Amino acid sequence: MKLPSKLTFLITFTVAAVSGEFPNHKVVLKSLQEVEFECKQYLRIPADAEGDCEPRCEQILLRAWTDCHGFRSVPFGRHFHPDHADEDFLNRTQLCLDAALEDVLEEEVCCQSSLAWQCYRDQYGNPRQVPQLAPMPDILVRSTVEDCARLLQINDLELTLYALTRFDVNDRSHRLLRCIVIRQGLYGDVEGPNVDRMFVQGGGEEIDETSFRENARECVEYLRRECHDNSTLATRIVNYCFPPGSGPGTI
């Protein structure tokens, strides 16, 4: 089953926003050290040197950079550990980014990514050694959708309809979305959504993490009291607690 590009975008936009400590079918963990090693191999850079485009390569592997959309602060920030007493690291890092990138041309992507790396190293915190969650690329989202559609015998016409209506049409659409987020390792019937993964995967750019978590917790608790069946509950949590692009909202 081959998904049209427009349909893939709709599905990615809808389902790439929930998380959990469950079957890790599609979860990708990367560390700064791992991507540095990979990029030196790909770009044929000596171990004791740094290439001009190496930071861009590393950020691409961490899913924190695309040439079309630029830098993503949330997944990249997870790889740095701010001092507990530092309450201004986010604001200071953003000011550094704004000043550093102000006069850089849009097409100078290697320069942009290098400056972003420098701001995080100098202003955000110390680099972490342990691997962190990398957002799933579209190709992994697409594969989970195709897997679940085959498992549940959902045809192409149904899949298009469900994606256009955010999977909230009938029992079959609810079961499909539940399958997708479980298979992505992003949801479980008992655990509910893992907000940590959701924050990295589907939001967090326009809202601070504390508010993001609190809004999600209240929303999920409200929906659980409604006593929906598992598939309907999963669908409503995705749609109401994690609206695309903005993070958790209110019902």
C-alpha positions as a Python dict, from the first residue, in 0.01 Angstrom:
ca = {
    (1, 'M'): (0, 0, 0),
    (2, 'K'): (161, 328, -114),
    (3, 'L'): (47, 647, 56),
    (4, 'P'): (13, 967, -147),
    (5, 'S'): (242, 1243, -24),
    (6, 'K'): (-48, 1468, 81),
    (7, 'L'): (-205, 1184, 278),
    (8, 'T'): (127, 1108, 444),
    (9, 'F'): (149, 1470, 559),
    (10, 'L'): (-200, 1460, 707),
    (11, 'I'): (-132, 1137, 893),
    (12, 'T'): (207, 1256, 1016),
    (13, 'F'): (53, 1581, 1136),
    (14, 'T'): (-216, 1393, 1328),
    (15, 'V'): (-41, 1093, 1480),
    (16, 'A'): (309, 1219, 1547),
    (17, 'A'): (199, 1372, 1875),
    (18, 'V'): (173, 1108, 2149),
    (19, 'S'): (416, 893, 2344),
    (20, 'G'): (487, 623, 2605),
    (21, 'E'): (705, 357, 2768),
    (22, 'F'): (557, 74, 2569),
    (23, 'P'): (656, -145, 2272),
    (24, 'N'): (944, 50, 2118),
    (25, 'H'): (881, -54, 1758),
    (26, 'K'): (981, 278, 1603),
    (27, 'V'): (1163, 463, 1880),
    (28, 'V'): (1504, 603, 1783),
    (29, 'L'): (1760, 704, 2046),
    (30, 'K'): (2073, 898, 1950),
    (31, 'S'): (2359, 1056, 2142),
    (32, 'L'): (2584, 1346, 2045),
    (33, 'Q'): (2882, 1112, 2046),
    (34, 'E'): (2710, 864, 1813),
    (35, 'V'): (2612, 1122, 1554),
    (36, 'E'): (2955, 1285, 1568),
    (37, 'F'): (3114, 948, 1488),
    (38, 'E'): (2864, 881, 1208),
    (39, 'C'): (2908, 1222, 1047),
    (40, 'K'): (3286, 1203, 1050),
    (41, 'Q'): (3252, 878, 858),
    (42, 'Y'): (2994, 1010, 612),
    (43, 'L'): (3181, 1336, 547),
    (44, 'R'): (3527, 1175, 563),
    (45, 'I'): (3648, 1407, 838),
    (46, 'P'): (3949, 1309, 1054),
    (47, 'A'): (3866, 1223, 1415),
    (48, 'D'): (4064, 1521, 1547),
    (49, 'A'): (3909, 1776, 1309),
    (50, 'E'): (3568, 1935, 1254),
    (51, 'G'): (3424, 1993, 909),
    (52, 'D'): (3232, 2304, 810),
    (53, 'C'): (2909, 2108, 762),
    (54, 'E'): (2955, 1859, 1044),
    (55, 'P'): (2711, 2032, 1286),
    (56, 'R'): (2442, 2027, 1014),
    (57, 'C'): (2498, 1655, 960),
    (58, 'E'): (2475, 1586, 1333),
    (59, 'Q'): (2155, 1788, 1371),
    (60, 'I'): (1997, 1609, 1075),
    (61, 'L'): (2068, 1272, 1239),
    (62, 'L'): (1922, 1401, 1565),
    (63, 'R'): (1611, 1516, 1370),
    (64, 'A'): (1683, 1871, 1488),
    (65, 'W'): (1750, 2023, 1146),
    (66, 'T'): (1604, 2028, 795),
    (67, 'D'): (1714, 2263, 520),
    (68, 'C'): (1349, 2348, 451),
    (69, 'H'): (1240, 2430, 806),
    (70, 'G'): (1569, 2500, 980),
    (71, 'F'): (1650, 2432, 1343),
    (72, 'R'): (1426, 2250, 1596),
    (73, 'S'): (1512, 2354, 1949),
    (74, 'V'): (1326, 2088, 2150),
    (75, 'P'): (1496, 1769, 2022),
    (76, 'F'): (1838, 1937, 2016),
    (77, 'G'): (1802, 2086, 2364),
    (78, 'R'): (1750, 1738, 2510),
    (79, 'H'): (2117, 1668, 2441),
    (80, 'F'): (2234, 1939, 2683),
    (81, 'H'): (2202, 1952, 3061),
    (82, 'P'): (2149, 2300, 3209),
    (83, 'D'): (2270, 2385, 3557),
    (84, 'H'): (1994, 2342, 3817),
    (85, 'A'): (2051, 2695, 3944),
    (86, 'D'): (2036, 2847, 3595),
    (87, 'E'): (1684, 2979, 3539),
    (88, 'D'): (1768, 3189, 3234),
    (89, 'F'): (1929, 2931, 3004),
    (90, 'L'): (1636, 2911, 2759),
    (91, 'N'): (1604, 3286, 2718),
    (92, 'R'): (1980, 3331, 2694),
    (93, 'T'): (2010, 3058, 2431),
    (94, 'Q'): (1730, 3209, 2222),
    (95, 'L'): (1889, 3554, 2238),
    (96, 'C'): (2216, 3399, 2124),
    (97, 'L'): (2041, 3229, 1830),
    (98, 'D'): (1859, 3546, 1728),
    (99, 'A'): (2177, 3753, 1733),
    (100, 'A'): (2396, 3492, 1565),
    (101, 'L'): (2156, 3414, 1280),
    (102, 'E'): (2036, 3768, 1212),
    (103, 'D'): (2270, 3837, 920),
    (104, 'V'): (2317, 3481, 792),
    (105, 'L'): (2172, 3414, 447),
    (106, 'E'): (1892, 3156, 425),
    (107, 'E'): (2092, 2933, 190),
    (108, 'E'): (2393, 2921, 425),
    (109, 'V'): (2260, 2613, 604),
    (110, 'C'): (2596, 2486, 727),
    (111, 'C'): (2673, 2821, 887),
    (112, 'Q'): (2328, 2836, 1051),
    (113, 'S'): (2356, 2490, 1204),
    (114, 'S'): (2711, 2559, 1323),
    (115, 'L'): (2603, 2878, 1499),
    (116, 'A'): (2307, 2698, 1658),
    (117, 'W'): (2541, 2432, 1795),
    (118, 'Q'): (2771, 2700, 1938),
    (119, 'C'): (2483, 2881, 2112),
    (120, 'Y'): (2364, 2562, 2279),
    (121, 'R'): (2714, 2467, 2388),
    (122, 'D'): (2787, 2814, 2529),
    (123, 'Q'): (2448, 2912, 2673),
    (124, 'Y'): (2222, 2610, 2727),
    (125, 'G'): (2429, 2363, 2928),
    (126, 'N'): (2677, 2078, 2925),
    (127, 'P'): (2646, 1806, 2657),
    (128, 'R'): (2475, 1488, 2779),
    (129, 'Q'): (2646, 1153, 2731),
    (130, 'V'): (2334, 934, 2725),
    (131, 'P'): (2123, 884, 2410),
    (132, 'Q'): (1807, 1094, 2380),
    (133, 'L'): (1488, 1048, 2185),
    (134, 'A'): (1501, 1160, 1822),
    (135, 'P'): (1170, 1254, 1658),
    (136, 'M'): (1044, 996, 1410),
    (137, 'P'): (1091, 1091, 1044),
    (138, 'D'): (798, 1076, 804),
    (139, 'I'): (914, 744, 662),
    (140, 'L'): (875, 571, 1002),
    (141, 'V'): (535, 730, 1060),
    (142, 'R'): (430, 613, 714),
    (143, 'S'): (544, 257, 777),
    (144, 'T'): (341, 228, 1099),
    (145, 'V'): (31, 354, 923),
    (146, 'E'): (77, 103, 642),
    (147, 'D'): (146, -182, 887),
    (148, 'C'): (-168, -112, 1089),
    (149, 'A'): (-386, -61, 781),
    (150, 'R'): (-281, -404, 657),
    (151, 'L'): (-331, -566, 997),
    (152, 'L'): (-683, -424, 1029),
    (153, 'Q'): (-771, -466, 659),
    (154, 'I'): (-825, -96, 599),
    (155, 'N'): (-837, -9, 229),
    (156, 'D'): (-690, 302, 65),
    (157, 'L'): (-1023, 485, 40),
    (158, 'E'): (-1097, 430, 409),
    (159, 'L'): (-746, 540, 504),
    (160, 'T'): (-782, 865, 311),
    (161, 'L'): (-1117, 937, 478),
    (162, 'Y'): (-983, 859, 824),
    (163, 'A'): (-678, 1081, 780),
    (164, 'L'): (-894, 1372, 662),
    (165, 'T'): (-1118, 1338, 968),
    (166, 'R'): (-837, 1281, 1221),
    (167, 'F'): (-941, 917, 1259),
    (168, 'D'): (-1256, 1005, 1454),
    (169, 'V'): (-1521, 857, 1222),
    (170, 'N'): (-1618, 513, 1350),
    (171, 'D'): (-1492, 211, 1543),
    (172, 'R'): (-1262, 105, 1258),
    (173, 'S'): (-1093, 445, 1241),
    (174, 'H'): (-1050, 447, 1620),
    (175, 'R'): (-891, 102, 1616),
    (176, 'L'): (-656, 210, 1338),
    (177, 'L'): (-528, 517, 1522),
    (178, 'R'): (-485, 318, 1843),
    (179, 'C'): (-280, 60, 1651),
    (180, 'I'): (-65, 331, 1495),
    (181, 'V'): (31, 506, 1818),
    (182, 'I'): (92, 177, 1999),
    (183, 'R'): (309, 51, 1715),
    (184, 'Q'): (503, 375, 1718),
    (185, 'G'): (583, 307, 2082),
    (186, 'L'): (393, 619, 2173),
    (187, 'Y'): (87, 496, 2364),
    (188, 'G'): (-42, 216, 2584),
    (189, 'D'): (-391, 135, 2710),
    (190, 'V'): (-275, 122, 3072),
    (191, 'E'): (-4, 390, 3066),
    (192, 'G'): (-175, 632, 2830),
    (193, 'P'): (47, 874, 2639),
    (194, 'N'): (409, 931, 2733),
    (195, 'V'): (422, 1309, 2740),
    (196, 'D'): (802, 1316, 2732),
    (197, 'R'): (813, 1153, 2390),
    (198, 'M'): (518, 1358, 2269),
    (199, 'F'): (693, 1680, 2370),
    (200, 'V'): (992, 1588, 2155),
    (201, 'Q'): (794, 1434, 1868),
    (202, 'G'): (498, 1659, 1813),
    (203, 'G'): (517, 1991, 1989),
    (204, 'G'): (688, 2198, 2248),
    (205, 'E'): (810, 2482, 2026),
    (206, 'E'): (543, 2729, 2138),
    (207, 'I'): (484, 2626, 2500),
    (208, 'D'): (715, 2555, 2791),
    (209, 'E'): (750, 2192, 2897),
    (210, 'T'): (597, 2240, 3243),
    (211, 'S'): (275, 2387, 3101),
    (212, 'F'): (278, 2129, 2824),
    (213, 'R'): (285, 1842, 3074),
    (214, 'E'): (26, 1992, 3307),
    (215, 'N'): (-223, 2063, 3029),
    (216, 'A'): (-180, 1711, 2894),
    (217, 'R'): (-225, 1551, 3238),
    (218, 'E'): (-549, 1739, 3304),
    (219, 'C'): (-685, 1659, 2959),
    (220, 'V'): (-607, 1286, 2983),
    (221, 'E'): (-760, 1261, 3331),
    (222, 'Y'): (-1077, 1427, 3205),
    (223, 'L'): (-1111, 1186, 2912),
    (224, 'R'): (-1045, 879, 3128),
    (225, 'R'): (-1341, 977, 3346),
    (226, 'E'): (-1559, 967, 3034),
    (227, 'C'): (-1508, 585, 3030),
    (228, 'H'): (-1457, 546, 2656),
    (229, 'D'): (-1355, 210, 2516),
    (230, 'N'): (-980, 173, 2459),
    (231, 'S'): (-982, 268, 2091),
    (232, 'T'): (-1209, 569, 2131),
    (233, 'L'): (-1012, 686, 2433),
    (234, 'A'): (-684, 667, 2243),
    (235, 'T'): (-834, 864, 1954),
    (236, 'R'): (-978, 1135, 2177),
    (237, 'I'): (-653, 1169, 2371),
    (238, 'V'): (-459, 1218, 2047),
    (239, 'N'): (-706, 1470, 1905),
    (240, 'Y'): (-805, 1668, 2214),
    (241, 'C'): (-500, 1652, 2439),
    (242, 'F'): (-235, 1689, 2171),
    (243, 'P'): (-366, 1914, 1890),
    (244, 'P'): (-111, 1924, 1605),
    (245, 'G'): (159, 2185, 1614),
    (246, 'S'): (72, 2351, 1943),
    (247, 'G'): (87, 2087, 2214),
    (248, 'P'): (-184, 1995, 2461),
    (249, 'G'): (-488, 2216, 2480),
    (250, 'T'): (-823, 2216, 2653),
    (251, 'I'): (-1141, 2036, 2555),
}
